[in-house]
């Protein structure tokens, strides 16, 4: 019967054609990635990137971004100004640019853009589509023109002349549509970091940020950008080398690299293509790693540091302690990104260009700086020995399983799942033995494993891997997950589909979360990339009504809303920790896939993540205090402020998404 209903009819009338910008409003995630905080700020990047393209083309020297009091953003530059003539479509050129997808001046070099970050021609029109108000002013040909849009790209006021000027440039003001975005409020610190990054990548380009709500002004203008970029990321560590600069424009692709070795145990390699940060890497990063490994190994062999019988140094070992910025400028006819958000460079020619540039220039540098070259190779050899220790630890677990011996000694208090399906099994890392006991009793033992943690684990930001392997808690986690650690880690070998951190909702719990996230980020990063690391979200309140019905509430807002809707008598219990819940309550609220709330951990910004981990988890207490003052808001009732200032607080360097009903 249902098959004959109108709701289930599928014929020619069922086919819908989305006109103009309607497709963007219907499926915004396809164009900006998401409608959360990340997607909201992506709107700013799209407009700013257009101004940066004017700078790359040699026409703009200054970009200004203003956070307006009404919640909108204004981006202005002193470039050429948007063309204002009539387009062959019969519409004004600004209307075409800002309302038609894949319309722009970057598809061929006649538009004056040899290289540009925004090549799909959809960026500004997408921002218009997702804004309630979108206004453009063009300073061009000694005149000022203006066009206004509203309600997702509809023309409110056609292009018209409003004055005369001796300046050139473009001013864009937009107000995100609050009906589309879940978080319609811009972050000063997020925008500040991105603009600083852009200024570092473009020596001599002045970029300013004004926050009209809090009367704040920031100005960036770097004369030696990439070198200063590397300095920003390495100032917490002792340098082993000078900053190595590699510039090459012998091919159609310009290569610009700054790199430096320190006594850090981690690597930081950030990639950019036409000023767009490729957060997922790409061909330029692949080429960099290949050129680096070839140059250093060849030098080590030719210099007899490595004997003929010695194996070549592994690329992973050669990158320990390395910080590098790899920036390429690719012509428009070669540039290829994966996806509209341009997270990964796909241009094959970029690999060859970068690899050749790195091999040639680094080989020369190594020969001219023999003392520093020896430090690099010595560090790589130490890294190789540490990696071998990690490999042996992993092999020991496998040998134990293969020989049928009990692995309880290596796995500590782990209570394993009965099932062996790694595609569905979950590992709960639980704060304390008390909560661990409740979790063991309340879990679904067919697929949920429990590992109670005794206190706080070692800070992985300050420890080398050999020290980590001596730490009982960390060693137990490594062996439980069963996929290795560090450069030896293979996410496909993980015993669990989800690693769920379950701690108390207090300062200590947040600290434990941070320490565990630091370990996963530094030594099992692919777990985070694969979205296998989660934070459990236990309720803060249990409300028992007069009729004995029980309701669990997750925060103060939930509690306030609930109490407004229920005028009955009630009893409120605020959970101080997981240990206050019995096994049934813990299962019902925090472990049952049908009802629990989880937060999936993601790396949103590689540069911001690196900087935050080094500041928040590193040695410099003063920098940590400054970061907390700028980014954390405390209430007058918070007694833990000084504690947070002097230890490693919860670090918001990851993008989180709530998973309701898993």
C-alpha positions as a printed Julia matrix, in Angstrom:
662×3 Matrix{Float64}:
  0.0     0.0     0.0
  2.79    2.41    0.88
  4.32    1.9    -2.56
  1.31    3.6    -4.15
  1.38    6.64   -1.89
  2.31   10.06   -3.24
  5.23   10.27   -0.8
  6.88    7.27   -2.42
  6.2     8.2    -6.05
  9.35    8.36   -8.18
  8.92    9.78  -11.68
  9.93   12.81  -13.78
  8.3    15.14  -11.24
 10.63   13.78   -8.55
 13.74   15.16  -10.25
 14.7    18.53   -8.77
 17.13   20.94  -10.39
 18.8    23.31   -7.91
 19.33   26.68   -9.56
 22.22   29.07   -8.91
 23.34   29.17   -5.31
 20.45   27.04   -4.09
 22.65   23.93   -4.3
 25.13   25.5    -1.9
 22.47   26.29    0.68
 21.02   22.81    0.3
 24.34   21.0     0.8
 26.81   23.5     2.37
 29.09   20.73    3.61
 30.01   19.86    0.03
 31.52   23.32   -0.42
 32.94   24.33    2.97
 33.34   20.99    4.72
 30.83   21.51    7.56
 28.45   24.01    9.14
 30.17   24.01   12.52
 32.9    26.31   13.78
 35.32   25.05   11.15
 32.95   25.74    8.27
 32.07   29.16    9.66
 35.7    30.26    9.61
 36.2    28.71    6.19
 34.04   31.57    4.88
 36.66   34.03    6.11
 39.48   32.04    4.5
 37.74   32.06    1.12
 37.47   35.85    1.02
 40.93   36.43    2.5
 42.45   34.01   -0.01
 41.03   36.11   -2.85
 42.88   39.12   -1.48
 46.05   37.08   -1.04
 45.79   36.01   -4.69
 45.91   39.7    -5.59
 49.12   39.94   -3.55
 50.58   36.85   -5.25
 49.83   38.46   -8.6
 51.79   41.52   -7.5
 48.9    43.98   -7.14
 48.1    44.06   -3.4
 50.44   44.92   -0.53
 47.96   45.19    2.33
 44.96   43.22    3.59
 42.68   44.27    6.45
 40.22   42.02    8.29
 37.66   43.49   10.7
 35.38   41.63   13.11
 32.37   43.98   13.21
 30.14   44.56   16.22
 27.11   43.12   14.42
 28.85   39.75   13.96
 29.86   40.29   10.34
 33.34   40.2     8.8
 34.9    42.83    6.55
 37.88   41.99    4.32
 39.58   44.75    2.32
 42.69   44.93    0.16
 44.5    47.47   -2.01
 44.55   45.3    -5.12
 43.06   46.12   -8.5
 39.43   46.07   -7.43
 36.75   43.78   -8.83
 36.01   44.52  -12.54
 32.82   46.55  -12.81
 31.87   46.41  -16.48
 28.97   44.51  -18.01
 29.64   40.82  -18.53
 28.66   39.0   -21.72
 25.9    37.27  -19.73
 24.1    40.62  -19.55
 24.8    41.01  -15.82
 27.35   43.23  -14.12
 30.69   41.49  -13.6
 30.48   41.62   -9.76
 27.05   39.98   -9.91
 28.49   37.2   -12.07
 31.51   36.72   -9.78
 29.49   36.58   -6.58
 26.42   34.65   -7.7
 27.53   32.13  -10.33
 29.55   29.08   -9.36
 32.78   28.5   -11.29
 32.95   32.1   -12.43
 36.19   34.0   -11.89
 39.39   35.37  -13.35
 41.68   32.52  -12.29
 40.95   29.96  -14.98
 43.52   31.43  -17.36
 46.55   33.69  -17.11
 44.85   36.53  -18.96
 43.13   37.33  -15.66
 46.52   38.25  -14.19
 46.79   35.23  -11.9
 49.72   33.0   -12.83
 49.26   31.2    -9.51
 46.31   31.4    -7.15
 44.81   29.49   -4.25
 41.21   29.94   -5.31
 40.96   28.2    -8.66
 37.54   26.59   -8.57
 35.73   29.9    -8.96
 33.24   29.07   -6.24
 34.73   30.55   -3.06
 33.22   34.03   -2.97
 29.9    32.9    -4.45
 29.67   30.16   -1.83
 30.22   32.72    0.95
 27.48   34.84   -0.6
 25.16   31.83   -0.74
 25.68   31.14    2.96
 25.28   34.75    4.14
 22.22   36.71    5.15
 23.95   39.92    3.99
 26.83   40.22    1.52
 28.12   43.6     0.32
 30.93   44.44   -2.09
 32.7    47.71   -2.84
 35.15   48.02   -5.72
 37.64   50.89   -5.93
 38.6    50.96   -9.59
 39.1    53.43  -12.46
 38.97   56.34   -9.95
 35.4    55.41   -8.99
 33.74   53.54   -6.12
 31.12   50.94   -7.03
 28.86   48.99   -4.71
 26.58   45.95   -5.01
 24.5    44.4    -2.2
 23.12   40.88   -1.78
 20.91   39.31    0.86
 19.16   36.04    1.77
 21.77   33.76    0.28
 22.84   35.63   -2.82
 19.74   37.46   -4.04
 20.57   40.89   -5.46
 19.33   43.55   -3.05
 20.87   46.57   -4.76
 22.41   46.2    -8.25
 25.87   47.53   -8.98
 25.94   51.3    -8.79
 28.47   54.1    -8.47
 28.69   55.77   -5.04
 31.71   58.1    -5.32
 35.16   58.85   -6.65
 38.59   57.81   -5.36
 42.29   57.68   -6.07
 42.58   54.25   -4.41
 42.17   50.77   -5.85
 41.0    47.65   -4.09
 38.05   45.57   -2.93
 36.01   45.58    0.27
 33.77   42.61    1.1
 31.46   42.53    4.11
 29.41   39.41    4.89
 27.16   38.2     7.69
 26.86   34.39    7.96
 23.33   33.02    7.87
 22.46   31.97   11.44
 19.92   29.46   10.12
 22.73   27.49    8.47
 25.63   27.61   10.92
 25.62   25.86   14.29
 28.19   28.27   15.73
 27.61   31.73   14.2
 30.31   33.46   16.24
 33.81   34.16   15.0
 36.91   33.48   17.1
 39.54   36.21   17.33
 42.31   33.75   18.15
 41.39   31.43   15.26
 41.36   34.25   12.71
 44.51   35.77   14.22
 46.48   32.52   13.83
 45.39   32.05   10.23
 46.26   35.62    9.26
 49.64   35.35   10.97
 50.28   32.18    9.01
 49.39   33.95    5.75
 51.73   36.84    6.58
 54.55   34.42    7.37
 54.05   32.78    3.98
 54.11   36.12    2.15
 57.12   38.19    3.12
 56.37   41.9     2.86
 52.57   41.53    2.82
 51.0    43.6     5.61
 47.94   41.99    7.2
 45.93   43.55   10.01
 43.08   42.29   12.19
 40.68   44.5    14.15
 38.17   43.24   16.7
 35.58   45.99   17.12
 33.86   44.13   19.95
 36.88   44.14   22.25
 38.95   46.99   20.8
 41.84   44.76   19.73
 44.27   45.38   16.87
 46.91   43.01   15.47
 49.35   43.79   12.67
 51.64   41.37   10.83
 54.38   42.25    8.37
 57.28   39.78    8.11
 60.36   40.54    6.06
 61.75   36.99    6.16
 58.56   34.98    6.46
 59.4    31.27    6.25
 62.49   31.64    8.42
 60.39   33.38   11.06
 57.7    30.72   10.62
 60.19   28.0    11.54
 61.47   30.1    14.44
 57.9    30.31   15.8
 57.62   26.53   15.85
 61.06   25.73   17.25
 61.74   28.35   19.91
 60.91   25.86   22.7
 63.79   23.57   21.71
 67.59   23.6    21.44
 68.65   23.96   17.8
 70.92   21.35   16.2
 71.22   23.26   12.93
 70.73   26.71   11.49
 67.53   27.35    9.54
 68.1    25.87    6.08
 66.5    27.86    3.25
 65.74   26.19   -0.09
 64.46   28.25   -3.0
 64.12   26.92   -6.52
 62.28   28.2    -9.59
 63.99   26.17  -12.29
 60.78   24.34  -13.18
 57.31   25.75  -13.75
 56.7    25.21  -10.04
 58.37   27.56   -7.56
 59.67   25.84   -4.43
 60.21   27.71   -1.14
 61.27   25.74    1.94
 62.57   26.58    5.41
 63.72   23.74    7.68
 65.55   23.27   10.95
 66.59   20.42   13.25
 66.21   20.66   17.05
 66.49   18.29   20.02
 62.73   17.67   19.8
 61.62   14.05   19.43
 58.85   14.84   16.97
 58.63   16.09   13.4
 56.58   19.03   12.17
 56.14   19.39    8.42
 53.56   21.86    7.13
 52.66   22.01    3.46
 51.24   24.88    1.42
 50.28   25.22   -2.23
 49.64   28.71   -3.6
 49.32   29.87    0.0
 46.61   27.32    0.79
 47.49   25.07    3.7
 47.21   21.45    2.59
 46.33   19.95    5.97
 46.36   16.41    4.55
 49.73   16.84    2.84
 50.07   15.98   -0.82
 52.63   15.6    -3.54
 54.86   18.44   -2.36
 55.27   16.74    1.04
 55.97   13.37   -0.59
 58.65   15.0    -2.74
 60.18   16.76    0.27
 60.52   13.54    2.25
 62.04   11.68   -0.71
 64.57   14.43   -1.47
 65.53   14.71    2.2
 66.15   10.98    2.61
 68.17   10.76   -0.62
 70.37   13.76    0.16
 71.25   12.8     3.73
 71.81    9.11    2.99
 74.0     9.87   -0.01
 76.02   12.35    2.06
 76.38    9.86    4.93
 77.62    7.15    2.55
 79.97    9.44    0.62
 81.39   10.83    3.86
 81.91    7.31    5.27
 79.71    8.13    8.29
 77.69    5.14    7.14
 79.83    2.18    6.13
 79.11    0.27    2.95
 77.57   -2.57    4.97
 75.37   -0.22    7.02
 71.71    0.03    5.99
 70.4     3.36    4.73
 68.77    5.57    7.35
 65.01    5.32    7.35
 63.11    8.42    6.24
 61.11    8.45    9.5
 64.29    8.45   11.58
 65.76   11.26    9.47
 62.77   13.46   10.25
 62.9    13.19   14.05
 63.36   16.69   15.44
 62.78   18.28   12.02
 60.53   21.31   11.56
 59.88   22.29    7.95
 57.61   24.59    5.98
 57.17   23.41    2.39
 55.52   25.99    0.15
 55.02   25.69   -3.6
 53.58   28.04   -6.2
 51.88   26.06   -8.96
 50.57   27.54  -12.26
 46.8    27.38  -12.72
 47.03   24.83  -15.53
 48.86   22.39  -13.23
 47.21   22.95   -9.86
 45.06   20.11   -8.57
 43.54   19.89   -5.12
 41.51   17.09   -3.64
 38.12   18.61   -2.72
 36.82   22.19   -2.56
 38.43   22.74    0.84
 41.83   22.03   -0.79
 43.11   19.74    1.99
 45.6    17.85   -0.19
 47.7    18.78   -3.21
 47.41   16.32   -6.08
 49.72   17.9    -8.67
 52.12   15.14   -9.73
 54.71   17.61  -11.07
 55.05   19.13   -7.6
 56.61   15.94   -6.23
 59.38   15.98   -8.83
 60.02   19.71   -8.49
 60.29   19.59   -4.69
 62.31   16.38   -4.57
 64.88   17.71   -7.05
 65.1    21.09   -5.31
 65.6    19.51   -1.87
 68.17   16.97   -3.08
 70.26   19.53   -4.95
 70.2    22.31   -2.34
 70.41   20.12    0.76
 73.32   18.13   -0.67
 75.25   21.38   -1.14
 74.32   22.58    2.38
 75.45   19.31    4.0
 78.83   19.52    2.28
 79.29   23.11    3.43
 78.12   22.47    7.02
 79.77   19.2     8.04
 79.44   19.65   11.81
 75.7    20.28   11.6
 75.34   17.46    9.06
 76.92   15.05   11.53
 74.45   16.15   14.22
 71.54   15.34   11.89
 72.89   11.88   11.14
 73.72   11.14   14.8
 70.17   12.07   15.81
 68.75    9.83   13.09
 70.85    6.92   14.35
 69.52    7.45   17.88
 65.99    7.56   16.47
 66.64    4.29   14.65
 67.71    2.61   17.89
 64.62    3.93   19.68
 62.4     2.71   16.84
 64.01   -0.7    17.07
 63.18   -0.82   20.79
 59.57    0.01   19.95
 59.52   -2.68   17.3
 60.83   -5.23   19.8
 58.13   -4.25   22.3
 55.48   -4.8    19.65
 57.02   -8.1    18.57
 57.1    -9.27   22.17
 53.31   -8.94   22.34
 52.91  -10.9    19.1
 55.31  -13.64   20.25
 53.46  -13.96   23.53
 50.15  -14.43   21.71
 51.63  -16.85   19.15
 53.19  -19.05   21.87
 49.9   -19.15   23.74
 51.29  -17.64   26.92
 49.19  -15.31   29.04
 49.74  -11.65   28.24
 48.25  -10.42   31.5
 51.65   -9.26   32.76
 52.06   -7.0    29.74
 48.47   -5.83   29.65
 48.15   -4.93   33.31
 44.53   -4.54   34.4
 43.04   -4.79   30.91
 39.69   -6.57   30.85
 39.45   -7.7    27.21
 36.38   -7.99   25.05
 35.16  -11.51   24.4
 34.79  -10.9    20.68
 37.81  -10.48   18.41
 36.28   -8.32   15.69
 38.6    -5.29   15.56
 36.1    -3.49   13.32
 33.59   -3.16   16.16
 35.57   -3.62   19.39
 36.06   -0.64   21.72
 38.71    0.1    24.32
 37.67    2.31   27.26
 40.54    4.08   29.02
 38.93    4.8    32.39
 40.1     7.13   35.14
 40.54    5.23   38.42
 39.92    1.72   39.69
 36.49    2.56   41.11
 35.05    3.74   37.79
 36.98    0.95   36.1
 35.17   -1.59   38.27
 31.76   -0.13   37.4
 32.69   -0.05   33.72
 33.73   -3.72   33.78
 30.45   -4.73   35.37
 28.25   -2.51   33.22
 29.87   -2.97   29.79
 28.78   -5.13   26.92
 31.56   -7.67   27.24
 31.1    -8.96   23.7
 32.82   -5.9    22.2
 33.89   -3.51   24.99
 37.28   -3.75   26.73
 38.15   -1.8    29.88
 41.55   -0.49   30.95
 41.56    1.44   34.25
 44.29    4.08   34.55
 46.13    4.64   37.8
 46.7     8.37   38.04
 48.14   10.55   35.32
 50.27    9.18   32.51
 53.66   10.59   31.53
 53.71   13.8    29.46
 54.68   12.6    25.98
 55.66   16.1    24.87
 58.61   16.08   27.25
 59.65   12.42   27.01
 61.48   10.43   24.37
 60.07    7.14   23.22
 62.54    5.04   25.22
 61.25    6.67   28.42
 57.66    6.21   27.31
 58.22    2.49   26.87
 59.39    2.26   30.48
 56.16    3.87   31.74
 53.73    1.18   32.88
 50.52    2.97   31.9
 51.76    3.96   28.44
 53.27    0.53   27.82
 49.98   -1.11   28.73
 48.07    1.15   26.32
 50.54    0.39   23.51
 50.26   -3.35   24.05
 46.47   -3.25   24.4
 46.02   -1.39   21.11
 48.56   -3.74   19.52
 49.54   -1.61   16.52
 53.02   -0.44   17.5
 54.08    3.06   18.41
 55.78    6.03   16.78
 57.09    5.49   13.27
 56.32    1.78   13.68
 52.61    2.44   14.25
 50.17    0.86   11.77
 46.57    1.9    12.29
 45.29   -1.1    10.32
 46.69   -3.38   13.05
 44.78   -1.69   15.88
 42.72   -4.12   17.95
 39.9    -1.6    18.35
 37.68    0.53   16.15
 37.25    3.08   18.95
 39.61    4.19   21.71
 37.35    5.98   24.21
 38.83    8.15   26.97
 36.42    8.19   29.93
 37.37   10.54   32.79
 35.68   12.6    35.48
 34.23   15.95   34.42
 36.7    17.96   36.51
 40.16   19.49   36.24
 41.98   16.22   36.91
 39.86   14.48   34.31
 40.61   17.17   31.74
 44.31   16.89   32.54
 44.27   13.12   32.02
 42.43   13.59   28.71
 45.08   16.05   27.59
 47.98   13.8    28.53
 46.42   10.89   26.65
 45.64   13.05   23.61
 49.24   14.28   23.62
 50.45   10.68   23.52
 48.08    9.71   20.71
 48.93   12.85   18.74
 52.68   12.33   19.03
 52.97    8.57   18.74
 49.74    7.21   17.23
 48.57   10.18   15.15
 46.95    7.96   12.53
 44.44    6.86   15.17
 43.19   10.46   15.3
 43.36   10.89   11.53
 41.25    7.71   11.15
 38.74    9.12   13.7
 39.25    6.27   16.14
 39.89    8.37   19.28
 36.89    9.57   21.29
 36.08   11.33   24.55
 33.2     9.92   26.56
 30.73   12.52   27.77
 29.19   11.41   31.09
 26.24   13.35   32.51
 26.79   15.92   35.23
 23.36   15.6    36.85
 20.8    12.98   37.8
 17.33   14.43   38.46
 14.8    12.22   40.27
 11.21   13.46   40.05
  8.52   12.88   42.63
  7.14    9.97   40.62
 10.58    8.3    40.87
 11.39    8.76   37.18
 15.06    9.51   36.56
 16.51   11.91   34.01
 20.21   12.39   33.21
 21.42   15.83   32.15
 24.79   16.6    30.61
 25.43   20.24   31.55
 24.01   23.31   33.27
 22.05   24.37   30.19
 20.35   20.96   30.03
 19.51   21.26   33.72
 18.06   24.77   33.42
 15.96   23.84   30.39
 14.67   20.67   32.04
 13.69   22.35   35.29
 11.79   25.07   33.43
  9.68   22.42   31.72
  9.07   20.35   34.86
  7.41   22.0    37.83
  7.2    18.8    39.89
  9.18   18.16   43.03
 12.61   16.79   42.27
 15.9    15.71   43.77
 19.18   16.69   42.04
 22.44   14.79   42.3
 25.56   16.3    40.77
 28.1    13.66   39.88
 31.56   14.57   41.12
 33.09   11.61   39.33
 32.46    8.43   37.41
 32.92    6.44   40.6
 29.6     7.77   41.94
 27.72    5.85   39.26
 26.9     2.21   39.67
 27.45   -0.2    36.8
 23.93    0.13   35.43
 24.01    3.95   35.48
 27.41    4.07   33.77
 26.21    1.74   31.02
 22.93    3.56   30.56
 24.43    7.04   30.31
 27.96    6.71   28.98
 28.61    3.29   27.43
 25.4     2.16   25.74
 25.82    2.89   21.98
 22.1     3.61   21.76
 22.17    6.47   24.26
 25.73    7.59   25.01
 27.31   10.82   23.83
 30.81   10.69   22.39
 33.15   13.35   21.07
 35.29   12.31   18.13
 38.77   13.87   18.17
 40.04   15.39   14.93
 43.09   17.43   13.93
 41.58   20.62   12.58
 44.7    22.72   12.01
 48.17   21.17   11.92
 49.99   24.44   12.63
 47.68   25.41   15.5
 47.89   21.87   16.9
 51.68   21.85   16.9
 51.86   25.27   18.47
 49.27   24.46   21.13
 50.89   21.18   22.15
 54.31   22.8    22.4
 52.98   25.75   24.41
 50.56   23.88   26.65
 52.53   20.68   27.19
 56.08   22.03   26.95
 58.5    23.51   29.48
 57.65   27.21   29.21
 55.21   28.02   32.02
 54.97   31.73   31.16
 53.83   31.03   27.6
 51.25   28.59   28.93
 49.89   31.23   31.32
 49.66   33.75   28.48
 47.81   31.28   26.25
 45.33   30.47   29.03
 44.7    34.18   29.7
 43.86   34.72   26.01
 41.83   31.58   25.35
 40.19   30.29   28.54
 37.33   31.98   30.36
 37.0    31.17   34.06
 34.04   31.84   36.3
 34.44   33.46   39.73
 33.64   30.08   41.28
 36.52   28.27   39.63
 39.01   27.39   42.35
 41.34   25.62   39.97
 42.63   28.59   37.98
 46.11   28.59   39.49
 46.33   24.81   39.13
 45.53   25.1    35.44
 48.11   27.82   34.99
 50.9    25.62   36.29
 50.1    22.29   34.65
 48.99   21.23   31.22
 45.29   22.15   30.79
 42.8    20.68   28.4
 43.92   21.86   24.98
 41.36   22.87   22.33
 43.61   22.1    19.35
 41.28   19.48   18.02
 37.99   19.92   16.26
 35.25   18.0    18.07
 31.89   16.76   16.91
 29.28   15.32   19.22
 27.98   11.93   18.24
 24.45   11.54   19.54
 23.41    7.9    19.77
 26.96    7.1    18.59
